[in-house]
């Protein structure tokens, strides 16, 4: 016995799906913004969204500092896998003239130019492929905007020996800066990344 009474009458409503068989007239006045599939995709105003993410996604300056520290801590763990003996040095100079904060990975991983181009400058893309590591949303670096409007990034990549620097402005743009000791740039003596 199945317990099912085969003589039970049921009702199944019939739904008219006629629109699936007809193609509506296409409005061609949007052709200039329509993609090859007929969709109109949104456009992101990078200035507005970038500032919103940089200044409002984290709760405080301490959250920004934590994000930058966590980025370097992960780079140190990766550097150990490549034979490095990394450490993180955080320096605070509270003098009225500089009020400078530096986070530096010493004998750490550094950032290749390819990683910079594909990850650091693209909000929402992470270089972290390890699901056991924190930081997979690709927004940690822009947290510096909670601490300051500009950061000097100097990095020396352990992976391919690339050494370069950038001025990072308000979480929105980067300007390559020449490595010159006269500018207090090119001060690193080991692989890693220095944020000032």
N, CA, C and O of each residue as an XYZ file, in Angstrom:
784
protein
N       0.832     -1.194      0.000
C       0.000      0.000      0.000
C       0.866      1.241      0.000
O       1.799      1.353      0.795
N       0.568      2.161     -0.874
C       1.351      3.390     -0.947
C       0.750      4.502     -0.130
O       1.442      5.466      0.199
N      -0.513      4.398      0.206
C      -1.171      5.482      0.938
C      -1.632      6.584      0.020
O      -2.149      7.599      0.486
N      -1.458      6.407     -1.285
C      -1.882      7.424     -2.246
C      -3.193      6.972     -2.861
O      -3.287      5.852     -3.363
N      -4.180      7.804     -2.831
C      -5.488      7.495     -3.396
C      -5.508      7.981     -4.834
O      -5.533      9.187     -5.081
N      -5.497      7.075     -5.767
C      -5.441      7.434     -7.180
C      -6.705      8.117     -7.669
O      -6.693      8.713     -8.746
N      -7.764      8.052     -6.939
C      -9.019      8.635     -7.398
C      -9.190     10.084     -6.954
O     -10.251     10.670     -7.168
N      -8.152     10.679     -6.332
C      -8.251     12.074     -5.879
C      -8.189     12.993     -7.084
O      -7.302     12.880     -7.930
N      -9.142     13.897     -7.145
C      -9.163     14.866     -8.237
C      -8.333     16.077     -7.840
O      -8.420     16.544     -6.704
N      -7.540     16.582     -8.757
C      -6.705     17.773     -8.496
C      -7.014     18.840     -9.517
O      -7.629     18.591    -10.554
N      -6.571     20.030     -9.193
C      -6.761     21.169    -10.094
C      -5.396     21.763    -10.392
O      -4.627     22.034     -9.469
N      -5.095     21.962    -11.616
C      -3.860     22.620    -12.026
C      -4.231     23.833    -12.847
O      -4.769     23.691    -13.945
N      -3.953     25.039    -12.337
C      -4.322     26.237    -13.089
C      -3.516     26.336    -14.372
O      -2.342     25.969    -14.403
N      -4.130     26.819    -15.401
C      -3.465     27.019    -16.681
C      -3.044     28.479    -16.768
O      -3.860     29.383    -16.587
N      -1.787     28.697    -17.042
C      -1.247     30.046    -17.132
C      -0.937     30.331    -18.585
O      -0.258     29.547    -19.247
N      -1.432     31.450    -19.082
C      -1.187     31.839    -20.460
C       0.247     32.349    -20.588
O       0.575     33.394    -20.028
N       1.082     31.651    -21.295
C       2.477     32.032    -21.499
C       2.684     32.528    -22.924
O       3.774     32.376    -23.475
N       1.669     33.110    -23.520
C       1.709     33.530    -24.911
C       2.811     34.510    -25.246
O       3.280     34.541    -26.383
N       3.248     35.332    -24.260
C       4.264     36.343    -24.563
C       5.601     35.708    -24.932
O       6.416     36.330    -25.613
N       5.833     34.463    -24.482
C       7.089     33.803    -24.817
C       7.198     33.508    -26.308
O       8.301     33.362    -26.834
N       6.065     33.422    -26.985
C       6.080     33.100    -28.407
C       6.113     34.334    -29.297
O       6.233     34.214    -30.516
N       6.009     35.504    -28.708
C       6.037     36.712    -29.532
C       7.228     37.575    -29.140
O       7.572     37.671    -27.962
N       7.835     38.183    -30.097
C       8.980     39.054    -29.838
C       8.503     40.490    -29.937
O       7.981     40.902    -30.973
N       8.681     41.263    -28.858
C       8.225     42.646    -28.917
C       9.063     43.470    -29.889
O      10.198     43.113    -30.202
N       8.506     44.547    -30.348
C       9.223     45.460    -31.234
C      10.418     46.026    -30.473
O      10.298     46.426    -29.315
N      11.564     46.054    -31.136
C      12.794     46.512    -30.500
C      12.913     48.022    -30.643
O      12.771     48.568    -31.737
N      13.179     48.701    -29.501
C      13.406     50.147    -29.510
C      14.880     50.367    -29.839
O      15.746     50.014    -29.039
N      15.175     50.936    -30.986
C      16.557     51.113    -31.428
C      17.174     52.434    -30.968
O      18.318     52.728    -31.315
N      16.447     53.224    -30.203
C      16.998     54.514    -29.780
C      18.098     54.355    -28.728
O      18.771     55.330    -28.394
N      18.290     53.144    -28.203
C      19.336     52.915    -27.202
C      20.516     52.130    -27.779
O      21.361     51.656    -27.019
N      20.591     51.983    -29.091
C      21.631     51.163    -29.700
C      23.042     51.597    -29.313
O      23.936     50.755    -29.226
N      23.258     52.875    -29.083
C      24.602     53.353    -28.770
C      25.090     52.911    -27.394
O      26.290     52.972    -27.128
N      24.190     52.468    -26.510
C      24.605     52.014    -25.179
C      24.214     50.561    -24.907
O      24.309     50.090    -23.774
N      23.780     49.863    -25.938
C      23.361     48.469    -25.800
C      24.500     47.551    -26.214
O      25.156     47.793    -27.228
N      24.744     46.481    -25.422
C      25.810     45.548    -25.783
C      25.332     44.543    -26.823
O      24.186     44.595    -27.271
N      26.215     43.633    -27.200
C      25.897     42.681    -28.271
C      24.766     41.725    -27.923
O      24.206     41.087    -28.815
N      24.413     41.611    -26.623
C      23.303     40.751    -26.207
C      21.999     41.523    -26.013
O      21.003     40.955    -25.566
N      22.002     42.802    -26.343
C      20.802     43.609    -26.190
C      20.592     44.173    -24.802
O      19.523     44.704    -24.502
N      21.601     44.064    -23.953
C      21.494     44.569    -22.580
C      22.109     45.949    -22.463
O      23.040     46.292    -23.191
N      21.589     46.726    -21.553
C      22.196     48.013    -21.197
C      22.809     47.825    -19.823
O      22.096     47.675    -18.830
N      24.133     47.832    -19.768
C      24.857     47.606    -18.517
C      25.089     48.920    -17.788
O      25.193     49.980    -18.406
N      25.166     48.834    -16.482
C      25.417     50.040    -15.697
C      26.868     50.465    -15.852
O      27.728     49.659    -16.207
N      27.128     51.718    -15.588
C      28.475     52.262    -15.576
C      28.740     52.753    -14.160
O      27.891     53.406    -13.553
N      29.904     52.442    -13.645
C      30.285     52.853    -12.301
C      31.028     54.184    -12.377
O      31.987     54.317    -13.136
N      30.596     55.154    -11.605
C      31.322     56.411    -11.469
C      32.447     56.138    -10.480
O      32.226     56.123     -9.269
N      33.641     55.924    -10.993
C      34.747     55.468    -10.149
C      35.114     56.473     -9.062
O      35.521     56.064     -7.975
N      34.984     57.770     -9.319
C      35.298     58.751     -8.283
C      34.364     58.615     -7.090
O      34.814     58.588     -5.944
N      33.071     58.530     -7.355
C      32.093     58.448     -6.272
C      32.190     57.108     -5.551
O      32.253     57.070     -4.322
N      32.202     56.019     -6.298
C      32.255     54.694     -5.689
C      33.586     54.492     -4.972
O      33.620     53.951     -3.867
N      34.675     54.920     -5.592
C      35.991     54.787     -4.963
C      36.054     55.513     -3.637
O      36.538     54.958     -2.650
N      35.573     56.748     -3.596
C      35.579     57.511     -2.342
C      34.659     56.861     -1.312
O      34.994     56.805     -0.129
N      33.515     56.376     -1.749
C      32.595     55.714     -0.823
C      33.240     54.485     -0.227
O      33.172     54.277      0.985
N      33.864     53.665     -1.057
C      34.512     52.464     -0.549
C      35.707     52.814      0.328
O      35.895     52.221      1.390
N      36.508     53.766     -0.108
C      37.714     54.112      0.636
C      37.404     54.732      1.989
O      38.099     54.462      2.968
N      36.382     55.550      2.053
C      36.132     56.313      3.280
C      35.009     55.742      4.141
O      34.926     56.066      5.326
N      34.145     54.901      3.575
C      32.973     54.494      4.349
C      32.825     52.995      4.579
O      31.981     52.575      5.371
N      33.628     52.187      3.904
C      33.443     50.748      4.054
C      33.980     50.247      5.397
O      33.511     49.234      5.915
N      34.946     50.943      5.950
C      35.508     50.561      7.238
C      34.981     51.489      8.319
O      34.565     52.613      8.040
N      35.001     51.009      9.550
C      34.372     51.759     10.636
C      35.249     52.864     11.207
O      34.720     53.840     11.739
N      36.565     52.745     11.115
C      37.436     53.755     11.721
C      38.841     53.657     11.135
O      39.143     52.762     10.345
N      39.690     54.600     11.539
C      41.083     54.584     11.102
C      41.764     53.302     11.571
O      42.660     52.797     10.895
N      41.350     52.772     12.718
C      41.941     51.531     13.231
C      41.644     50.367     12.288
O      42.476     49.475     12.120
N      40.462     50.372     11.671
C      40.128     49.335     10.680
C      41.057     49.431      9.482
O      41.496     48.412      8.948
N      41.358     50.652      9.058
C      42.279     50.855      7.944
C      43.670     50.349      8.267
O      44.303     49.684      7.447
N      44.147     50.664      9.464
C      45.464     50.202      9.893
C      45.502     48.672      9.953
O      46.478     48.056      9.526
N      44.446     48.070     10.480
C      44.361     46.606     10.563
C      44.420     45.979      9.172
O      45.112     44.979      8.978
N      43.705     46.553      8.198
C      43.705     46.015      6.838
C      45.102     46.060      6.228
O      45.548     45.084      5.624
N      45.790     47.179      6.382
C      47.131     47.312      5.806
C      48.111     46.356      6.486
O      48.966     45.763      5.828
N      47.982     46.212      7.791
C      48.824     45.266      8.530
C      48.541     43.833      8.057
O      49.473     43.066      7.816
N      47.263     43.472      7.926
C      46.904     42.119      7.480
C      47.433     41.823      6.083
O      47.856     40.701      5.804
N      47.412     42.833      5.194
C      47.968     42.633      3.852
C      49.448     42.267      3.944
O      49.911     41.341      3.278
N      50.183     43.004      4.777
C      51.620     42.736      4.899
C      51.877     41.428      5.633
O      52.828     40.718      5.306
N      51.053     41.096      6.614
C      51.218     39.824      7.329
C      51.057     38.643      6.362
O      51.804     37.669      6.448
N      50.096     38.726      5.452
C      49.916     37.673      4.454
C      51.124     37.615      3.517
O      51.572     36.529      3.148
N      51.653     38.784      3.132
C      52.834     38.821      2.270
C      54.032     38.181      2.980
O      54.848     37.513      2.345
N      54.133     38.385      4.283
C      55.219     37.766      5.050
C      55.078     36.245      5.080
O      56.066     35.521      4.951
N      53.853     35.769      5.249
C      53.642     34.309      5.244
C      54.010     33.718      3.882
O      54.607     32.644      3.807
N      53.650     34.427      2.803
C      54.004     33.949      1.461
C      55.513     34.010      1.235
O      56.075     33.146      0.563
N      56.167     35.022      1.790
C      57.608     35.166      1.658
C      58.345     34.014      2.337
O      59.361     33.540      1.830
N      57.838     33.568      3.473
C      58.460     32.427      4.167
C      58.463     31.187      3.293
O      59.410     30.401      3.327
N      57.405     31.008      2.508
C      57.320     29.853      1.604
C      58.396     29.914      0.524
O      58.765     28.891     -0.052
N      58.903     31.131      0.250
C      59.939     31.320     -0.768
C      61.327     31.451     -0.157
O      62.281     31.808     -0.848
N      61.442     31.165      1.137
C      62.744     31.187      1.799
C      63.095     32.465      2.533
O      64.213     32.595      3.033
N      62.178     33.406      2.611
C      62.463     34.653      3.317
C      62.368     34.501      4.831
O      61.823     33.523      5.343
N      62.901     35.472      5.518
C      62.807     35.554      6.975
C      62.177     36.916      7.294
O      62.852     37.805      7.813
N      60.887     37.079      6.983
C      60.263     38.405      7.011
C      59.873     38.880      8.407
O      59.724     38.105      9.351
N      59.719     40.197      8.478
C      59.181     40.845      9.682
C      58.424     42.089      9.235
O      58.576     42.563      8.109
N      57.606     42.602     10.145
C      56.858     43.828      9.876
C      57.325     44.889     10.856
O      57.378     44.657     12.064
N      57.662     46.053     10.324
C      58.092     47.167     11.156
C      57.082     48.297     10.974
O      56.843     48.758      9.858
N      56.500     48.732     12.076
C      55.583     49.872     12.051
C      56.255     51.000     12.811
O      56.644     50.839     13.968
N      56.387     52.147     12.150
C      57.050     53.302     12.742
C      56.079     54.470     12.763
O      55.400     54.746     11.774
N      56.019     55.146     13.889
C      55.175     56.339     14.018
C      56.071     57.493     14.416
O      56.785     57.419     15.416
N      56.033     58.564     13.632
C      56.763     59.788     13.953
C      55.711     60.861     14.228
O      55.137     61.414     13.289
N      55.450     61.163     15.500
C      54.360     62.083     15.832
C      54.717     63.568     15.753
O      53.923     64.410     16.173
N      55.905     63.904     15.219
C      56.287     65.317     15.190
C      55.278     66.120     14.386
O      54.660     65.603     13.456
N      55.116     67.381     14.748
C      54.130     68.243     14.090
C      54.406     68.406     12.594
O      53.472     68.568     11.808
N      55.669     68.365     12.200
C      55.992     68.601     10.802
C      55.694     67.397      9.909
O      55.319     67.575      8.751
N      55.853     66.170     10.425
C      55.657     65.027      9.531
C      54.443     64.168      9.870
O      53.744     63.715      8.963
N      54.179     63.938     11.140
C      53.073     63.045     11.545
C      53.030     61.839     10.616
O      52.029     61.598      9.941
N      54.118     61.090     10.590
C      54.308     60.038      9.614
C      54.101     58.657     10.234
O      54.562     58.380     11.342
N      53.404     57.803      9.499
C      53.199     56.405      9.860
C      53.774     55.562      8.730
O      53.482     55.803      7.559
N      54.590     54.575      9.082
C      55.167     53.688      8.085
C      54.876     52.241      8.484
O      55.075     51.847      9.633
N      54.407     51.469      7.524
C      54.233     50.031      7.675
C      55.129     49.394      6.630
O      54.949     49.610      5.432
N      56.107     48.600      7.089
C      57.055     48.036      6.142
C      57.249     46.550      6.390
O      57.501     46.114      7.514
N      57.126     45.789      5.319
C      57.505     44.381      5.340
C      58.961     44.283      4.961
O      59.347     44.704      3.871
N      59.784     43.732      5.848
C      61.220     43.599      5.621
C      61.516     42.141      5.279
O      61.087     41.232      5.990
N      62.249     41.924      4.191
C      62.521     40.588      3.669
C      61.216     39.857      3.401
O      61.086     38.659      3.653
N      60.263     40.605      2.889
C      58.919     40.103      2.648
C      58.735     39.801      1.160
O      59.711     39.547      0.454
N      57.494     39.827      0.683
C      57.180     39.405     -0.676
C      57.315     40.521     -1.711
O      57.855     40.289     -2.793
N      56.838     41.725     -1.402
C      56.799     42.794     -2.390
C      55.662     42.574     -3.374
O      54.954     41.570     -3.303
N      55.491     43.514     -4.290
C      54.376     43.474     -5.247
C      54.945     43.571     -6.658
O      55.599     44.557     -6.999
N      54.702     42.559     -7.472
C      55.137     42.620     -8.869
C      54.301     43.674     -9.595
O      53.211     44.029     -9.146
N      54.815     44.164    -10.708
C      54.050     45.128    -11.499
C      52.779     44.483    -12.052
O      51.747     45.144    -12.167
N      52.851     43.207    -12.391
C      51.656     42.513    -12.881
C      50.600     42.434    -11.786
O      49.415     42.632    -12.056
N      51.015     42.147    -10.548
C      50.070     42.098     -9.429
C      49.486     43.488     -9.174
O      48.294     43.624     -8.897
N      50.321     44.507     -9.267
C      49.826     45.879     -9.104
C      48.742     46.175    -10.139
O      47.673     46.683     -9.803
N      49.031     45.850    -11.408
C      48.101     46.176    -12.500
C      46.798     45.398    -12.412
O      45.733     45.944    -12.700
N      46.866     44.134    -12.019
C      45.672     43.291    -12.030
C      44.907     43.276    -10.712
O      43.726     42.932    -10.689
N      45.567     43.645     -9.609
C      44.909     43.518     -8.307
C      44.855     44.842     -7.554
O      43.771     45.307     -7.202
N      46.004     45.451     -7.304
C      46.047     46.629     -6.429
C      45.250     47.797     -6.999
O      44.611     48.530     -6.243
N      45.275     47.983     -8.293
C      44.554     49.108     -8.885
C      43.114     48.777     -9.258
O      42.389     49.646     -9.742
N      42.687     47.527     -9.039
C      41.325     47.110     -9.382
C      40.561     46.819     -8.090
O      40.800     45.801     -7.441
N      39.658     47.697     -7.727
C      38.859     47.504     -6.520
C      37.913     46.327     -6.752
O      37.193     46.285     -7.749
N      37.924     45.387     -5.833
C      37.053     44.223     -5.932
C      37.739     42.993     -6.488
O      37.092     41.960     -6.663
N      39.045     43.072     -6.773
C      39.817     41.925     -7.218
C      40.910     41.676     -6.198
O      41.664     42.584     -5.850
N      40.992     40.449     -5.723
C      41.973     40.095     -4.700
C      43.045     39.196     -5.284
O      42.771     38.379     -6.163
N      44.262     39.347     -4.796
C      45.351     38.451     -5.166
C      45.431     37.263     -4.245
O      46.308     36.414     -4.399
N      44.528     37.190     -3.288
C      44.517     36.115     -2.306
C      43.710     34.939     -2.844
O      42.487     35.016     -2.957
N      44.391     33.867     -3.170
C      43.718     32.675     -3.678
C      43.575     31.587     -2.627
O      43.124     30.481     -2.928
N      43.957     31.897     -1.400
C      43.919     30.923     -0.313
C      42.663     31.146      0.516
O      42.526     32.177      1.175
N      41.757     30.199      0.486
C      40.490     30.371      1.209
C      40.674     30.368      2.720
O      39.749     30.717      3.455
N      41.858     29.978      3.194
C      42.123     30.000      4.636
C      42.632     31.355      5.117
O      42.742     31.592      6.320
N      42.940     32.238      4.177
C      43.440     33.573      4.509
C      42.303     34.585      4.487
O      41.336     34.435      3.740
N      42.431     35.615      5.314
C      41.459     36.699      5.257
C      41.806     37.601      4.081
O      42.916     37.547      3.549
N      40.853     38.424      3.684
C      41.124     39.386      2.626
C      40.896     38.845      1.240
O      41.853     38.653      0.490
N      39.657     38.593      0.879
C      39.374     38.068     -0.444
C      38.413     38.942     -1.235
O      37.888     38.516     -2.263
N      38.178     40.164     -0.761
C      37.239     41.039     -1.452
C      37.930     42.109     -2.285
O      37.270     42.808     -3.054
N      39.246     42.252     -2.146
C      39.989     43.183     -2.979
C      39.762     44.648     -2.653
O      39.793     45.498     -3.543
N      39.532     44.948     -1.376
C      39.313     46.344     -0.989
C      40.209     46.776      0.169
O      40.115     47.917      0.621
N      41.057     45.905      0.650
C      41.872     46.210      1.824
C      42.844     47.351      1.619
O      43.021     48.176      2.515
N      43.488     47.420      0.442
C      44.505     48.441      0.248
C      43.941     49.850      0.306
O      44.586     50.746      0.849
N      42.741     50.067     -0.244
C      42.204     51.429     -0.258
C      41.839     51.923      1.134
O      41.461     53.082      1.303
N      41.950     51.056      2.128
C      41.655     51.486      3.496
C      42.631     52.555      3.979
O      42.363     53.221      4.979
N      43.765     52.735      3.284
C      44.682     53.801      3.687
C      44.003     55.167      3.656
O      44.432     56.087      4.352
N      42.947     55.306      2.854
C      42.257     56.592      2.749
C      41.588     56.995      4.060
O      41.212     58.154      4.232
N      41.435     56.044      4.987
C      40.926     56.391      6.317
C      42.007     57.032      7.173
O      41.700     57.727      8.142
N      43.266     56.806      6.827
C      44.381     57.317      7.612
C      44.931     58.619      7.055
O      45.378     59.487      7.805
N      44.896     58.751      5.732
C      45.516     59.897      5.078
C      44.998     60.005      3.650
O      44.414     59.058      3.124
N      45.209     61.147      3.033
C      44.792     61.317      1.640
C      45.781     60.698      0.665
O      45.400     60.312     -0.440
N      47.047     60.597      1.059
C      48.063     60.074      0.142
C      49.025     59.153      0.873
O      49.355     59.366      2.040
N      49.468     58.125      0.159
C      50.429     57.168      0.685
C      51.533     56.995     -0.346
O      51.274     56.893     -1.545
N      52.749     56.964      0.136
C      53.874     56.633     -0.721
C      54.102     55.132     -0.590
O      54.382     54.628      0.497
N      53.979     54.428     -1.704
C      54.200     52.987     -1.747
C      55.527     52.740     -2.437
O      55.728     53.155     -3.578
N      56.430     52.064     -1.748
C      57.660     51.589     -2.373
C      57.665     50.082     -2.204
O      57.411     49.577     -1.111
N      57.948     49.369     -3.266
C      57.914     47.912     -3.183
C      59.042     47.314     -4.001
O      59.454     47.857     -5.026
N      59.531     46.178     -3.517
C      60.617     45.457     -4.169
C      60.216     43.997     -4.170
O      60.169     43.363     -3.116
N      59.930     43.466     -5.327
C      59.357     42.128     -5.450
C      60.401     41.028     -5.332
O      61.381     40.998     -6.076
N      60.177     40.133     -4.393
C      61.018     38.943     -4.221
C      60.868     38.012     -5.430
O      61.812     37.315     -5.800
N      59.700     38.005     -6.031
C      59.413     37.057     -7.114
C      60.169     37.365     -8.404
O      60.602     36.446     -9.098
N      60.333     38.660     -8.738
C      60.999     38.973    -10.007
C      61.940     40.177     -9.938
O      62.377     40.685    -10.970
N      62.248     40.630     -8.732
C      63.234     41.697     -8.493
C      62.802     43.070     -9.021
O      63.646     43.952     -9.176
N      61.508     43.271     -9.301
C      61.029     44.594     -9.712
C      61.002     45.509     -8.490
O      60.552     45.114     -7.415
N      61.485     46.724     -8.668
C      61.560     47.707     -7.581
C      61.010     49.017     -8.126
O      61.567     49.578     -9.070
N      59.925     49.509     -7.544
C      59.287     50.732     -8.034
C      58.539     51.403     -6.885
O      58.405     50.846     -5.795
N      58.054     52.617     -7.160
C      57.276     53.338     -6.148
C      56.124     54.081     -6.809
O      56.171     54.423     -7.990
N      55.090     54.320     -6.011
C      53.883     55.008     -6.471
C      53.411     55.965     -5.379
O      53.566     55.698     -4.188
N      52.841     57.067     -5.804
C      52.095     57.922     -4.901
C      50.635     57.525     -5.069
O      50.084     57.618     -6.166
N      50.014     57.085     -3.991
C      48.620     56.628     -4.009
C      47.769     57.773     -3.478
O      47.975     58.236     -2.356
N      46.819     58.228     -4.277
C      46.071     59.448     -3.980
C      44.597     59.155     -3.718
O      43.864     58.776     -4.631
N      44.169     59.329     -2.485
C      42.763     59.277     -2.067
C      42.042     57.979     -2.418
O      40.814     57.967     -2.512
N      42.774     56.896     -2.611
C      42.157     55.627     -2.951
C      41.705     55.538     -4.389
O      41.097     54.545     -4.789
N      41.999     56.583     -5.191
C      41.456     56.641     -6.548
C      42.484     56.598     -7.663
O      42.163     56.170     -8.772
N      43.709     57.029     -7.400
C      44.678     57.067     -8.491
C      46.092     56.857     -7.969
O      46.378     57.042     -6.786
N      46.960     56.466     -8.885
C      48.360     56.195     -8.583
C      49.226     57.000     -9.527
O      48.888     57.179    -10.697
N      50.344     57.483     -9.014
C      51.302     58.200     -9.856
C      52.675     57.577     -9.628
O      53.187     57.597     -8.509
N      53.281     57.018    -10.697
C      54.625     56.463    -10.536
C      55.611     57.553    -10.115
O      55.592     58.662    -10.649
N      56.463     57.225     -9.160
C      57.459     58.157     -8.634
C      58.844     57.548     -8.880
O      59.053     56.373     -8.580
N      59.789     58.321     -9.418
C      61.135     57.772     -9.643
C      61.792     57.361     -8.325
O      61.610     58.014     -7.297
N      62.555     56.275     -8.372
C      63.304     55.812     -7.199
C      64.574     56.639     -7.078
O      65.574     56.352     -7.736
N      64.531     57.658     -6.241
C      65.692     58.534     -6.036
C      65.870     58.787     -4.555
O      64.924     59.170     -3.866
N      67.073     58.575     -4.065
C      67.334     58.806     -2.643
C      67.138     60.272     -2.267
O      66.832     60.580     -1.115
N      67.313     61.186     -3.236
C      67.128     62.613     -2.943
C      65.672     62.919     -2.588
O      65.390     63.922     -1.933
N      64.749     62.057     -3.018
C      63.330     62.218     -2.688
C      62.927     61.391     -1.469
O      61.742     61.277     -1.154
N      63.930     60.806     -0.776
C      63.674     59.851      0.307
C      62.915     58.641     -0.201
O      62.166     58.014      0.548
N      63.101     58.310     -1.461
C      62.536     57.116     -2.072
C      63.708     56.240     -2.487
O      64.801     56.750     -2.733
N      63.504     54.961     -2.567
C      64.551     53.968     -2.786
C      65.355     53.805     -1.508
O      66.585     53.768     -1.525
N      64.637     53.710     -0.411
C      65.265     53.555      0.904
C      65.263     52.099      1.363
O      65.829     51.779      2.408
N      64.636     51.224      0.598
C      64.542     49.824      1.011
C      65.846     49.093      0.704
O      66.463     49.313     -0.339
N      66.254     48.227      1.621
C      67.434     47.417      1.398
C      67.087     45.938      1.284
O      67.969     45.110      1.055
N      65.814     45.600      1.442
C      65.342     44.216      1.353
C      64.068     44.157      0.537
O      63.422     45.179      0.304
N      63.706     42.958      0.102
C      62.421     42.758     -0.553
C      61.299     43.107      0.428
O      61.458     43.003      1.644
N      60.167     43.523     -0.132
C      59.011     43.827      0.695
C      58.295     45.055      0.176
O      58.558     45.531     -0.928
N      57.374     45.565      1.003
C      56.605     46.756      0.655
C      56.637     47.724      1.825
O      56.510     47.334      2.986
N      56.809     48.981      1.494
C      56.851     50.046      2.504
C      55.763     51.058      2.165
O      55.749     51.626      1.074
N      54.857     51.274      3.105
C      53.800     52.278      2.956
C      54.092     53.413      3.923
O      54.238     53.181      5.124
N      54.180     54.640      3.416
C      54.474     55.800      4.268
C      53.387     56.834      4.086
O      53.432     57.895      4.710
